Every structure is written in C-alpha cells, then in structure tokens.
Amino acid sequence: MIKIFYDDKRSLFLIMLLFITPIFLLLMNYGLAETPRALGSENKTDMDNNQNLVYPSIPSNISVVVEPKNTGTLYLSAIISNDVVNFTRNLDDELFPFQVVNWYQLTKFTPNVERVSNLDNLTISSLIIGQLQDFNEFVDLLEQARIYGDVPFNKTFILDVPNKDVSFMQLQVNLSNGDSGIYYGLYDGNQQTDKSEINLRLNPESSLKILDSMSANEIQANPPLYNVTYTLVCNDLYKLGYEMCK
C-alpha cells in the first residue's frame, strides 16, 4: 500500500511538471525580452541606417559646377513616393545663391553621397529654372521658366539660362526604388555678355550640347511635382516679401 501511494505521488508530480514547465519558460522569455522604447527615442544612427536601407544610393545633395570656377548646391528638399510628397529639408533654412555668369552656361551636375554607392540607376526626370518674381497664376511663372527633360549626370553641357537676378533651380531625380528626390537651390544671374556668346559655345568641333527645353504642360500634368515646386518656390518668394502664394 505504501509503495503504490508513493508511485501515485510521483506520477502526479510528473504530470504537474509537464504543465508548469511551458509556463515557466514563457515567463523566462518574456522577462528576457527587450523593453520597448518610447516613441521618439530612436537615435539618429538608427534612423540613418533605416533610410540607407530604403534609399541605398540617394545623394545628400547635388553639386552644380558652372564655368569658370563657381560651384553651387541643390539640396534634397522632398521625396515623392506613390504620389505623396514628403519634405526632407527645413524650409525655414536660408539658401544662399551661387553665381551664374553666362547666358549659355557650361554646367555639370554631380551627385554627392555619404557612402560609396552605385549611381548608374540615377537619372534626372526634369530640370526647372525660373526667376523668383511676381505672378498672377503660378503656371505663368512656369511658362516663363526653362524646363528640361534629358539632363545628364557627371557630364558638362550648355545650359540656356533664362534670366538674371535671383532664380531657382530644381531637379527631379529618379531613385533606385522608384521614388523621386527633389533637389532645390538658388542662383544669382550676373551675366556680363550678350546672348551672341552662343556662337562660341556651339562650335561644330565641340562635343558640348545645348539642352532642348520642354513645355510647362509637362509639370502641370504631374500634380505631385507641380505641388512640391509651388511649395518650394513660394517659400522663397515669401521670404523676399512677395505674398501672392498666400
């Protein structure tokens, strides 16, 4: 009788152990799990790493090399993803114009990246150059601007500069994941010659080419690009004292 009772207790203990062990292991795993961080506690390195995973080849900015020695900068200001505009630059920051000295300016766009990346897939969808000036409708400003579609990277070409004074320059760049990066900057026209200089630029023996311009309809037909252009240009117009965008 005593032996049977002992066997029954041992059996009961083994049954209880089978039920308790999974619960104990679950509590152990829960206790060892990482405590979730509060919203906004991610550090900058984590955010940079996440951005690099999404955009492995995105330039932080684009240099504008203009003859003879000037170099300007177009800053990454927005990303268009699935027709949604996400601004990436603080629009309250002041942009300092670079100098342009010729009507037919020798120009080269050079992407700048923080890490070595494959830039072969980067192409320019559009280049918009326009003066910061008063207008009745924003489309009027676009129609007076120069708009180009076939623009190269890392190659010198002839850029037809439309006007003097402070103007904007905006690039739409196709990114590797199908999104678009909008690069924006200002230049100050200080052309010292007349437009007859084109005869010197278009030397038959030269490989330099002048870009062919497009219609403003190309921008109007692209609502996200139109809207981001309107926002960036109007932001600088407001800083200059114009209020037509309000």
C-alpha positions in Angstrom: 0.0 0.0 0.0 2.8 2.4 0.8 4.6 1.8 -2.4 1.5 2.3 -4.5 0.9 5.6 -2.7 4.5 6.7 -3.5 4.1 5.9 -7.2 0.9 7.8 -7.3 2.6 10.9 -5.8 5.4 10.6 -8.3 3.1 10.3 -11.2 1.1 13.3 -10.0 4.3 15.3 -9.7 5.4 14.4 -13.2 2.0 15.5 -14.6 2.2 18.8 -12.7 5.8 19.3 -14.0 4.6 18.8 -17.6 2.0 21.6 -17.2 4.2 24.0 -15.3 7.4 23.8 -17.5 5.9 25.6 -20.6 4.5 28.4 -18.4 7.9 28.8 -16.7 9.7 29.0 -20.0 7.2 31.5 -21.3 7.8 33.8 -18.3 11.5 33.4 -18.7 11.4 34.5 -22.3 9.1 37.4 -21.5 11.5 38.6 -18.8 14.5 38.5 -21.2 12.7 40.3 -24.0 13.9 43.8 -24.8 11.8 46.6 -23.2 10.1 48.6 -25.9 11.5 52.2 -26.3 9.3 55.2 -26.0 8.1 56.9 -29.2 10.8 59.3 -30.5 13.6 57.6 -28.6 15.3 56.2 -31.7 18.7 57.7 -32.1 20.0 59.4 -35.3 22.2 56.4 -36.3 19.2 54.1 -36.3 17.2 56.5 -38.5 20.1 57.0 -40.8 20.5 53.2 -41.2 16.9 52.8 -41.9 17.0 55.5 -44.5 20.0 53.9 -46.2 18.2 50.6 -46.4 15.3 52.3 -48.2 17.4 54.6 -50.3 20.8 52.9 -50.7 22.0 55.3 -53.4 20.3 58.6 -52.6 22.6 61.7 -52.9 22.5 64.0 -49.9 22.8 66.9 -52.3 23.9 67.7 -55.9 26.8 70.0 -56.9 26.3 72.4 -59.8 29.6 73.1 -61.4 29.5 76.2 -63.5 32.2 77.9 -65.6 34.7 79.2 -64.7 35.1 78.2 -61.1 31.8 78.5 -59.3 30.1 75.6 -57.6 26.6 75.7 -56.3 24.5 73.2 -54.4 21.0 71.8 -54.9 19.7 70.4 -51.6 17.5 67.3 -51.1 14.2 69.0 -50.2 11.5 66.4 -50.8 10.8 62.9 -51.8 7.8 61.9 -53.9 6.7 58.4 -53.0 3.5 56.9 -54.5 2.4 60.4 -55.5 2.8 61.6 -51.9 5.2 64.5 -51.2 7.4 64.2 -48.0 9.6 67.3 -47.3 13.0 66.4 -46.1 14.5 69.9 -45.5 13.6 72.5 -43.0 12.1 75.2 -45.3 12.9 77.9 -42.8 16.6 77.4 -43.5 18.1 80.1 -45.7 19.6 79.1 -49.1 22.5 81.2 -50.4 22.5 81.6 -54.2 25.5 80.6 -56.2 26.7 82.8 -59.1 26.0 82.3 -62.8 28.0 84.5 -65.2 26.9 83.4 -68.7 23.7 83.2 -70.7 24.8 79.9 -72.1 26.4 78.4 -69.1 28.7 75.4 -69.1 27.2 73.3 -66.4 27.7 69.8 -64.8 25.6 68.1 -62.1 27.5 65.9 -59.7 25.6 63.8 -57.1 27.2 63.7 -53.6 26.7 60.7 -51.4 28.0 59.9 -47.9 28.9 56.3 -48.8 30.2 54.8 -52.0 27.1 53.8 -54.0 26.2 52.7 -57.4 24.8 55.8 -59.1 24.3 54.1 -62.5 20.5 53.9 -62.0 20.1 57.6 -61.1 18.5 59.7 -63.8 17.1 63.2 -64.0 13.4 63.4 -64.9 13.2 67.2 -65.1 15.2 70.4 -64.5 13.3 73.6 -63.9 14.9 77.0 -63.9 12.8 80.1 -63.2 13.0 83.6 -61.7 11.7 84.4 -58.3 9.2 87.1 -59.4 5.6 88.2 -59.0 2.8 86.3 -60.9 -0.9 86.2 -61.3 -1.1 82.4 -61.6 1.8 80.0 -60.7 1.5 78.5 -64.2 2.5 81.9 -65.6 5.8 81.6 -63.7 6.4 78.1 -65.0 5.7 79.2 -68.6 8.4 81.8 -68.3 10.8 79.3 -66.8 13.1 76.8 -68.7 12.1 73.2 -68.3 14.4 70.4 -69.5 14.0 66.6 -69.5 17.1 65.0 -71.0 19.7 66.1 -68.5 22.9 64.1 -67.8 24.8 63.5 -64.6 28.6 64.0 -64.4 28.8 65.4 -67.9 29.3 69.1 -69.0 26.6 70.6 -71.2 25.4 74.0 -72.3 22.6 75.4 -70.1 20.4 78.2 -71.5 19.9 80.5 -68.5 16.6 82.3 -68.9 17.2 85.4 -66.8 19.3 87.4 -64.4 18.7 88.1 -60.8 17.8 85.6 -58.1 16.3 82.5 -59.6 15.6 78.9 -58.5 16.9 75.6 -59.9 15.1 72.3 -59.2 16.0 68.8 -60.2 13.7 65.8 -60.1 15.9 62.6 -59.7 14.6 59.1 -60.2 15.7 57.0 -57.2 16.6 53.3 -57.3 13.3 52.2 -55.6 11.0 54.1 -58.0 10.6 57.2 -55.9 11.7 60.7 -56.9 14.1 63.0 -55.0 13.5 66.8 -55.4 16.8 68.8 -55.2 16.4 72.6 -55.0 18.6 75.6 -54.8 19.0 79.3 -55.8 21.4 81.1 -58.1 22.1 84.7 -58.8 22.5 85.6 -62.5 25.3 88.1 -63.2 25.7 87.7 -67.0 28.3 90.1 -68.3 28.0 89.4 -72.0 25.1 89.3 -74.5 23.5 86.2 -76.0 25.8 86.2 -79.0 28.1 84.1 -77.0 26.1 81.1 -78.2 28.1 81.2 -81.4 31.2 80.4 -79.4 29.5 77.6 -77.4 28.1 75.8 -80.4 31.4 75.2 -82.1 31.0 72.4 -84.7 34.1 70.8 -83.4 32.9 70.8 -79.8 31.1 67.9 -78.2 29.1 70.2 -75.9 25.4 70.1 -76.5 22.7 72.6 -75.5 19.6 71.1 -73.8 16.2 71.1 -75.5 13.5 72.7 -73.4 10.1 71.2 -72.7 6.6 72.8 -72.3 5.3 73.7 -68.8 2.5 71.3 -69.6 4.8 68.5 -68.5 4.9 69.9 -65.0 1.2 70.7 -64.8 0.4 67.2 -65.8 2.3 65.9 -62.8 0.4 67.0 -59.7 2.9 65.9 -57.1 5.8 67.6 -58.9 3.7 70.7 -59.5 2.7 70.9 -55.9 6.2 70.5 -54.5 7.5 73.1 -56.9 4.8 75.5 -55.9 5.6 75.0 -52.2 9.4 75.4 -52.6 9.2 78.4 -54.8 6.5 80.2 -52.8 8.5 79.6 -49.7 11.4 81.6 -51.1 9.1 84.2 -52.6 7.5 84.8 -49.2 11.0 85.4 -47.7 11.6 88.0 -50.4 8.4 89.8 -49.4 6.0 88.5 -52.0 2.6 87.4 -50.8 0.9 86.1 -54.0 1.2 82.5 -52.8 -0.9 83.1 -49.7 
